[in-house]
Amino acid sequence: MASASRLDAALARVDEAELVALTRDLVRIPSVVRPDDPDATEARVAAYVARWLRREGLAVEVQPVAPGRPNVVGVLGTGRPVLLLEGHTDVVTEGDPAAWRYPPFGGVLARGRIWGRGAADMKGGLAAAMIAAAALRRSGAPLRGRLVIGALVDEEGAMRGARHFCRTPIGRAVDAAIVCEPEQNELCLEQRGVVWARVRVRGRMAHGAMPEAGRNALAGVAAVLAEAPRLARRLRRLSRRSRHLAPPTVTPTVVRAPLHGPPQPNVVPGGAEVVLDVRLAPGPSAAAVRRELDRLCRRAARRCAGLAVAWEPLDDLRPPVRTPRTARIARAVAAAIRAVTGRAPRFGGVPGSTDGTILHTLRGIPVVTCGPGRRTIPHQVDEYVEVRELVEAAMIYVASAMNFLEA
């Protein structure tokens, strides 16, 4: 592990004011991806990250993933091994701006916190990784191998940025990764898997005044919603208990009717759909999960005669991920947390799914997750990150990199 004197010299280069300013700048650049607006992408924030990394002396690669949606990859050092500090540049919708205490893209600093959409999920973690790389370069810390900063797109969607990164030469060279998602700086070795299931119901249109002449597809949606708790219970019975992961959950997130044409109050919809966000714990295979979703559709159809119910995945099933405590990256981060905080690491599990599931599934990369921000705050109104956690995370990344990339 890194020597105390070299580590202290590198940690001294972590500048709190600079880190706060960088995080606020990133939050102030809206990067909600809106499919109906070609200018609403990650392009502006990616350009900022690329300029910043170049100014700090990192070799920068911009990887076009989709129109206006580039990955930005910064590299410090040469050779092997290769450690990735990974973050994403997209954020979820802010919802109703009037519901926020502070403007959602204001990057306001108040009460020891930076407020705004993406402050925790996850521009704060990305900023901490960027500052960590700059601190290592400025300190002249001797590293064996490369430290890579990955600012990837589309994590909140199909994770196309991570998939693209895995196909690039630098992605194929990565030996381990720290995903900088908000986990209260706990050392998370596990994360749940996910499948987004779109369940479609087909019936027959009719006049709203004569519903008996048709088959209302919304009745099938109601049946699917009624069956969702049963699906969750069955998946839980198939799963192994985990000390750090919640059991499987099934959460309806989108309902739409009709499937074609504008909604009209006097028309019985002949088609409707509901999207289920199914989170998975270790245990059931992909085939078993598909069978259980098939069973849900059959049971829902039996509740509503005359309706057809079927499901399809919106994306590939992402399995749960686990990295053993004995893995080199886990030991490097654990030692870093001890050195920076003076306490033993708190181990935890990621309640959702991150780009780390793609890195592990496609490339077999050992992944841990550790980053600043309350794990329950993402996607909520009044999102924030504590400045104290932000600085601690940057220091943990410095020490982790030095431990993993020992001279």
VEXDREN-2710 file (C-alpha; in Angstrom, 1 decimal):
% VEXDREN-2710
k/r/px/py/pz
1/MET/0.0/0.0/0.0
2/ALA/1.0/3.6/-0.5
3/SER/3.6/5.1/1.9
4/ALA/2.3/7.5/4.5
5/SER/4.5/10.4/3.3
6/ARG/3.6/10.1/-0.3
7/LEU/-0.1/9.7/0.5
8/ASP/0.0/12.8/2.8
9/ALA/1.6/14.8/0.0
10/ALA/-1.1/13.7/-2.5
11/LEU/-4.0/14.3/-0.1
12/ALA/-2.7/17.8/0.6
13/ARG/-3.4/18.6/-3.1
14/VAL/-7.1/18.0/-2.7
15/ASP/-8.4/21.5/-2.6
16/GLU/-11.9/21.8/-1.0
17/ALA/-12.7/25.2/-2.6
18/GLU/-11.8/23.9/-6.0
19/LEU/-13.8/20.7/-5.5
20/VAL/-16.9/22.7/-4.4
21/ALA/-16.5/25.1/-7.4
22/LEU/-16.2/22.2/-9.8
23/THR/-19.2/20.4/-8.5
24/ARG/-21.3/23.5/-8.6
25/ASP/-20.2/24.2/-12.2
26/LEU/-21.2/20.7/-13.3
27/VAL/-24.6/20.9/-11.5
28/ARG/-25.3/24.3/-13.3
29/ILE/-25.0/22.6/-16.7
30/PRO/-28.4/20.9/-17.2
31/SER/-27.9/17.4/-18.7
32/VAL/-31.4/15.9/-18.5
33/VAL/-31.8/13.9/-21.7
34/ARG/-35.1/14.7/-23.3
35/PRO/-35.8/12.5/-26.4
36/ASP/-38.0/15.2/-28.0
37/ASP/-35.3/17.9/-27.7
38/PRO/-32.0/17.2/-29.7
39/ASP/-30.2/19.8/-27.7
40/ALA/-31.1/18.3/-24.4
41/THR/-28.2/15.8/-24.0
42/GLU/-24.9/15.4/-22.1
43/ALA/-23.0/17.3/-24.7
44/ARG/-22.4/20.6/-22.8
45/VAL/-21.3/19.0/-19.6
46/ALA/-19.1/16.5/-21.5
47/ALA/-17.4/19.4/-23.2
48/TYR/-16.7/21.0/-19.8
49/VAL/-15.3/17.8/-18.4
50/ALA/-13.0/17.3/-21.4
51/ARG/-11.6/20.9/-21.2
52/TRP/-11.0/20.6/-17.5
53/LEU/-9.2/17.3/-17.8
54/ARG/-7.0/18.5/-20.6
55/ARG/-6.1/21.6/-18.6
56/GLU/-5.0/19.3/-15.8
57/GLY/-2.6/17.5/-18.1
58/LEU/-4.6/14.2/-18.7
59/ALA/-4.7/12.6/-22.1
60/VAL/-8.4/13.0/-23.2
61/GLU/-10.4/10.8/-25.5
62/VAL/-13.9/11.9/-26.6
63/GLN/-16.0/8.9/-27.7
64/PRO/-19.2/9.6/-29.7
65/VAL/-21.8/7.2/-28.5
66/ALA/-25.0/8.8/-30.0
67/PRO/-25.7/12.2/-31.6
68/GLY/-24.7/14.8/-29.0
69/ARG/-23.9/12.1/-26.5
70/PRO/-20.1/11.6/-26.1
71/ASN/-18.2/9.7/-23.4
72/VAL/-15.2/11.6/-22.1
73/VAL/-12.2/9.5/-20.9
74/GLY/-9.2/11.0/-19.2
75/VAL/-6.0/9.0/-18.7
76/LEU/-3.1/9.7/-16.3
77/GLY/0.0/7.5/-16.6
78/THR/1.0/4.6/-18.9
79/GLY/1.0/0.8/-18.9
80/ARG/-0.7/-1.6/-16.6
81/PRO/-2.6/-2.1/-14.3
82/VAL/-5.5/0.2/-15.2
83/LEU/-7.9/1.6/-12.6
84/LEU/-11.1/3.3/-13.7
85/LEU/-12.9/5.9/-11.6
86/GLU/-16.3/5.9/-13.3
87/GLY/-19.2/8.4/-13.3
88/HIS/-22.0/9.5/-15.6
89/THR/-22.9/12.8/-17.0
90/ASP/-26.7/12.4/-17.5
91/VAL/-29.2/13.2/-14.8
92/VAL/-32.9/12.5/-14.4
93/THR/-35.6/15.0/-14.8
94/GLU/-36.0/17.8/-12.2
95/GLY/-39.8/17.4/-12.2
96/ASP/-41.6/20.6/-11.1
97/PRO/-38.9/23.3/-10.5
98/ALA/-41.4/25.1/-8.2
99/ALA/-41.2/22.1/-5.8
100/TRP/-37.5/22.7/-5.1
101/ARG/-36.1/24.6/-2.1
102/TYR/-33.4/26.0/-4.4
103/PRO/-33.4/26.2/-8.2
104/PRO/-32.7/22.6/-9.5
105/PHE/-29.8/23.8/-11.7
106/GLY/-28.6/26.6/-9.4
107/GLY/-25.8/24.6/-7.8
108/VAL/-26.5/26.6/-4.6
109/LEU/-24.0/26.2/-1.7
110/ALA/-25.9/26.4/1.6
111/ARG/-25.9/24.7/5.0
112/GLY/-22.7/22.8/4.1
113/ARG/-24.4/21.2/1.1
114/ILE/-24.4/21.7/-2.7
115/TRP/-28.0/21.6/-3.9
116/GLY/-29.3/20.7/-7.3
117/ARG/-30.3/17.9/-9.7
118/GLY/-27.2/15.7/-10.1
119/ALA/-25.4/17.0/-7.0
120/ALA/-25.3/13.5/-5.6
121/ASP/-26.3/11.4/-8.6
122/MET/-23.7/11.9/-9.7
123/LYS/-21.8/15.1/-10.6
124/GLY/-20.5/15.3/-7.0
125/GLY/-18.8/11.9/-7.3
126/LEU/-17.6/12.7/-10.8
127/ALA/-16.1/16.0/-9.6
128/ALA/-14.4/14.1/-6.7
129/ALA/-12.8/11.7/-9.2
130/MET/-11.6/14.5/-11.4
131/ILE/-10.1/16.4/-8.4
132/ALA/-8.4/13.1/-7.2
133/ALA/-6.7/12.7/-10.6
134/ALA/-5.6/16.3/-10.6
135/ALA/-4.2/15.9/-7.0
136/LEU/-2.2/12.9/-8.0
137/ARG/-0.7/14.6/-11.0
138/ARG/0.1/17.8/-9.1
139/SER/1.8/15.8/-6.3
140/GLY/4.0/13.9/-8.7
141/ALA/2.9/10.6/-6.9
142/PRO/4.7/7.7/-8.6
143/LEU/2.1/5.4/-10.1
144/ARG/2.6/2.1/-11.9
145/GLY/-0.1/1.9/-14.6
146/ARG/-2.9/4.2/-15.6
147/LEU/-5.7/6.0/-13.7
148/VAL/-8.7/6.5/-16.0
149/ILE/-11.5/9.0/-15.4
150/GLY/-14.6/7.8/-17.2
151/ALA/-17.5/10.3/-17.6
152/LEU/-20.0/8.2/-19.5
153/VAL/-23.4/8.9/-21.0
154/ASP/-26.8/7.3/-20.6
155/GLU/-26.5/5.6/-17.2
156/GLU/-30.0/6.6/-16.4
157/GLY/-31.2/4.9/-19.6
158/ALA/-29.9/1.9/-21.4
159/MET/-26.3/2.5/-20.2
160/ARG/-25.1/2.9/-23.8
161/GLY/-22.1/4.8/-22.6
162/ALA/-20.8/2.0/-20.5
163/ARG/-21.5/-0.5/-23.3
164/HIS/-19.6/1.6/-25.8
165/PHE/-16.7/2.1/-23.4
166/CYS/-16.4/-1.7/-22.9
167/ARG/-15.8/-2.1/-26.7
168/THR/-12.9/0.5/-26.8
169/PRO/-9.2/-0.3/-26.4
170/ILE/-9.1/1.6/-23.1
171/GLY/-12.2/-0.1/-21.9
172/ARG/-10.8/-3.5/-22.7
173/ALA/-7.6/-2.7/-20.7
174/VAL/-9.3/-1.8/-17.4
175/ASP/-8.4/-4.1/-14.6
176/ALA/-10.7/-2.8/-11.9
177/ALA/-13.2/0.0/-11.4
178/ILE/-14.5/2.2/-8.6
179/VAL/-18.0/3.5/-9.5
180/CYS/-18.4/6.9/-7.8
181/GLU/-22.2/6.7/-7.2
182/PRO/-23.7/8.1/-4.0
183/GLU/-23.3/5.5/-1.3
184/GLN/-22.4/7.7/1.7
185/ASN/-18.7/6.7/1.1
186/GLU/-19.5/3.1/2.1
187/LEU/-17.6/0.3/0.4
188/CYS/-20.2/-1.5/-1.6
189/LEU/-19.2/-4.9/-3.0
190/GLU/-22.7/-5.8/-4.2
191/GLN/-25.4/-4.3/-6.3
192/ARG/-28.8/-5.5/-7.4
193/GLY/-29.7/-6.5/-10.9
194/VAL/-32.6/-5.1/-12.9
195/VAL/-35.0/-5.9/-15.7
196/TRP/-37.4/-3.3/-17.1
197/ALA/-40.4/-5.2/-18.3
198/ARG/-42.9/-3.5/-20.6
199/VAL/-46.2/-5.4/-20.2
200/ARG/-48.7/-4.8/-23.1
201/VAL/-52.4/-5.4/-22.9
202/ARG/-54.5/-5.7/-26.0
203/GLY/-58.3/-5.5/-26.1
204/ARG/-60.9/-3.9/-28.3
205/MET/-61.8/-0.2/-28.7
206/ALA/-65.3/0.9/-28.1
207/HIS/-67.4/4.0/-27.3
208/GLY/-67.1/5.2/-23.7
209/ALA/-70.9/5.2/-23.4
210/MET/-71.0/1.5/-24.5
211/PRO/-68.1/-0.2/-22.9
212/GLU/-69.7/-3.6/-23.2
213/ALA/-69.0/-3.4/-26.9
214/GLY/-65.3/-3.5/-26.4
215/ARG/-62.6/-4.9/-24.1
216/ASN/-61.0/-2.2/-22.0
217/ALA/-57.2/-2.7/-22.0
218/LEU/-56.9/-0.7/-18.8
219/ALA/-58.6/-3.5/-16.9
220/GLY/-55.6/-5.6/-17.9
221/VAL/-53.3/-3.0/-16.6
222/ALA/-55.1/-3.1/-13.3
223/ALA/-54.7/-6.8/-13.2
224/VAL/-51.0/-6.5/-13.9
225/LEU/-50.7/-4.0/-11.0
226/ALA/-52.6/-6.4/-8.7
227/GLU/-50.3/-9.3/-9.6
228/ALA/-47.0/-7.3/-9.1
229/PRO/-46.8/-7.9/-5.4
230/ARG/-47.1/-11.7/-6.0
231/LEU/-44.3/-11.5/-8.5
232/ALA/-42.1/-9.8/-5.9
233/ARG/-42.9/-12.5/-3.4
234/ARG/-42.0/-15.3/-5.8
235/LEU/-38.7/-13.6/-6.8
236/ARG/-37.8/-13.3/-3.1
237/ARG/-38.4/-17.0/-2.5
238/LEU/-36.0/-17.7/-5.4
239/SER/-33.3/-15.4/-4.1
240/ARG/-30.5/-15.8/-1.6
241/ARG/-30.4/-13.5/1.4
242/SER/-27.7/-10.9/1.3
243/ARG/-26.4/-9.0/4.2
244/HIS/-26.1/-5.8/2.2
245/LEU/-28.8/-6.0/-0.5
246/ALA/-32.5/-5.5/-0.3
247/PRO/-34.7/-8.4/-1.6
248/PRO/-36.2/-8.1/-5.1
249/THR/-38.8/-5.4/-5.7
250/VAL/-41.4/-4.9/-8.5
251/THR/-42.3/-1.2/-9.0
252/PRO/-44.7/0.0/-11.6
253/THR/-43.2/3.2/-13.1
254/VAL/-45.1/4.0/-16.4
255/VAL/-48.7/3.5/-17.5
256/ARG/-49.8/4.5/-21.0
257/ALA/-53.1/4.2/-22.9
258/PRO/-54.0/4.1/-25.7
259/LEU/-51.0/2.8/-27.5
260/HIS/-52.0/4.5/-30.8
261/GLY/-53.5/7.9/-31.4
262/PRO/-54.3/10.6/-28.9
263/PRO/-56.1/9.8/-25.6
264/GLN/-59.8/10.7/-25.7
265/PRO/-62.2/10.7/-22.8
266/ASN/-65.0/9.0/-24.7
267/VAL/-63.0/6.1/-26.2
268/VAL/-62.3/2.7/-24.5
269/PRO/-58.6/2.1/-25.1
270/GLY/-57.9/-1.1/-27.2
271/GLY/-54.3/-1.1/-26.0
272/ALA/-52.4/-0.1/-22.9
273/GLU/-49.0/-0.8/-21.3
274/VAL/-47.4/-0.7/-17.9
275/VAL/-43.6/-0.7/-17.3
276/LEU/-42.4/-2.7/-14.3
277/ASP/-39.0/-1.8/-12.7
278/VAL/-37.9/-5.2/-11.4
279/ARG/-34.9/-5.2/-9.1
280/LEU/-33.1/-8.5/-8.6
281/ALA/-31.1/-10.0/-5.8
282/PRO/-28.6/-13.0/-6.3
283/GLY/-30.3/-16.3/-6.9
284/PRO/-32.7/-16.6/-9.8
285/SER/-31.3/-17.1/-13.3
286/ALA/-32.3/-14.9/-16.2
287/ALA/-34.4/-17.8/-17.5
288/ALA/-36.2/-18.0/-14.1
289/VAL/-36.9/-14.3/-14.1
290/ARG/-38.4/-14.6/-17.6
291/ARG/-40.6/-17.5/-16.5
292/GLU/-41.9/-15.5/-13.5
293/LEU/-42.8/-12.6/-15.8
294/ASP/-44.6/-15.0/-18.2
295/ARG/-46.5/-16.3/-15.2
296/LEU/-47.6/-12.8/-14.2
297/CYS/-48.9/-12.2/-17.7
298/ARG/-50.9/-15.4/-17.7
299/ARG/-52.4/-14.7/-14.3
300/ALA/-53.3/-11.1/-15.3
301/ALA/-55.0/-12.4/-18.5
302/ARG/-57.1/-14.9/-16.5
303/ARG/-58.4/-12.1/-14.4
304/CYS/-59.8/-10.3/-17.6
305/ALA/-61.4/-12.5/-20.2
306/GLY/-60.9/-11.3/-23.7
307/LEU/-57.6/-9.5/-23.1
308/ALA/-54.1/-10.6/-24.3
309/VAL/-51.3/-9.8/-22.0
310/ALA/-47.6/-10.2/-22.9
311/TRP/-44.3/-8.6/-21.8
312/GLU/-41.0/-7.7/-23.4
313/PRO/-37.7/-6.3/-21.9
314/LEU/-36.9/-2.7/-22.6
315/ASP/-33.2/-3.6/-22.3
316/ASP/-31.0/-6.6/-21.5
317/LEU/-31.5/-8.1/-18.1
318/ARG/-28.6/-6.9/-15.9
319/PRO/-27.7/-9.5/-13.3
320/PRO/-26.7/-8.7/-9.7
321/VAL/-23.0/-8.1/-9.2
322/ARG/-20.7/-9.1/-6.4
323/THR/-17.0/-8.5/-5.8
324/PRO/-15.3/-10.5/-3.0
325/ARG/-13.6/-8.6/-0.1
326/THR/-10.4/-10.4/-1.0
327/ALA/-10.3/-8.8/-4.5
328/ARG/-7.3/-6.4/-5.0
329/ILE/-9.6/-3.4/-5.7
330/ALA/-11.7/-4.1/-2.5
331/ARG/-8.5/-4.3/-0.4
332/ALA/-7.1/-1.1/-2.0
333/VAL/-10.3/0.9/-1.2
334/ALA/-10.7/-0.6/2.3
335/ALA/-7.1/0.5/3.1
336/ALA/-7.8/3.9/1.6
337/ILE/-10.9/4.5/3.8
338/ARG/-8.9/3.5/6.9
339/ALA/-6.1/5.9/6.0
340/VAL/-8.4/8.8/5.1
341/THR/-11.0/8.5/7.8
342/GLY/-9.2/6.7/10.6
343/ARG/-12.0/4.1/10.8
344/ALA/-12.7/0.7/9.4
345/PRO/-14.7/0.8/6.2
346/ARG/-18.5/0.4/6.3
347/PHE/-19.6/-2.2/3.9
348/GLY/-22.8/-1.9/2.0
349/GLY/-24.8/-2.8/-1.1
350/VAL/-26.1/-0.7/-3.9
351/PRO/-29.9/-0.7/-3.9
352/GLY/-30.1/-0.1/-7.7
353/SER/-28.0/-0.9/-10.7
354/THR/-25.1/1.1/-12.0
355/ASP/-22.7/1.2/-15.0
356/GLY/-20.7/-1.2/-12.9
357/THR/-23.1/-4.0/-13.8
358/ILE/-22.3/-3.5/-17.5
359/LEU/-18.5/-3.3/-16.8
360/HIS/-18.7/-6.5/-14.9
361/THR/-21.1/-8.4/-17.1
362/LEU/-19.5/-7.5/-20.5
363/ARG/-15.8/-7.4/-19.4
364/GLY/-15.6/-9.2/-16.1
365/ILE/-14.1/-6.1/-14.5
366/PRO/-14.1/-6.3/-10.6
367/VAL/-16.2/-3.4/-9.5
368/VAL/-16.8/-1.6/-6.2
369/THR/-19.0/1.3/-5.6
370/CYS/-18.1/4.2/-3.2
371/GLY/-19.2/7.8/-3.5
372/PRO/-20.5/10.9/-1.7
373/GLY/-24.2/11.5/-1.1
374/ARG/-27.0/9.9/0.7
375/ARG/-28.1/6.8/-1.1
376/THR/-31.8/7.6/-0.8
377/ILE/-31.5/11.2/-2.3
378/PRO/-31.1/10.4/-6.0
379/HIS/-34.1/11.2/-8.2
380/GLN/-35.8/13.2/-5.4
381/VAL/-36.7/16.9/-5.2
382/ASP/-34.1/18.9/-3.2
383/GLU/-31.2/16.6/-4.1
384/TYR/-27.9/17.6/-2.4
385/VAL/-24.5/16.4/-1.5
386/GLU/-22.6/17.2/1.7
387/VAL/-19.4/19.1/1.2
388/ARG/-17.8/17.0/3.9
389/GLU/-18.6/13.7/2.1
390/LEU/-17.4/15.2/-1.2
391/VAL/-14.0/16.0/0.2
392/GLU/-13.7/12.7/1.9
393/ALA/-14.6/10.9/-1.3
394/ALA/-11.9/12.7/-3.3
395/MET/-9.3/11.7/-0.7
396/ILE/-10.5/8.1/-0.7
397/TYR/-10.1/8.0/-4.5
398/VAL/-6.5/9.4/-4.2
399/ALA/-5.6/6.8/-1.6
400/SER/-7.3/4.0/-3.5
401/ALA/-5.5/4.9/-6.7
402/MET/-2.1/5.0/-4.9
403/ASN/-2.8/1.6/-3.3
404/PHE/-4.0/-0.1/-6.5
405/LEU/-1.3/1.5/-8.7
406/GLU/1.6/1.0/-6.4
407/ALA/5.0/2.2/-7.7
END
